[in-house]
Amino acid sequence: MGKGDKKTRKGKIARSSYGNSRPQGEKKKALAKKVAEKKA
């Protein structure tokens, strides 16, 4: 699991792509909000 792995954050960064493991822009903020709500 590293730079060559398409499904990991490190792999997404290496490929300059985005997805579930590396959300982009507003999606990231919304995800962080959901996680915070679940913990509370």
Secondary structure as GFF3:
##gff-version 3
##sequence-region A 1 40
A	DSSP	alpha_helix	9	15	.	.	.	ID=ss1
A	DSSP	alpha_helix	26	39	.	.	.	ID=ss2
###
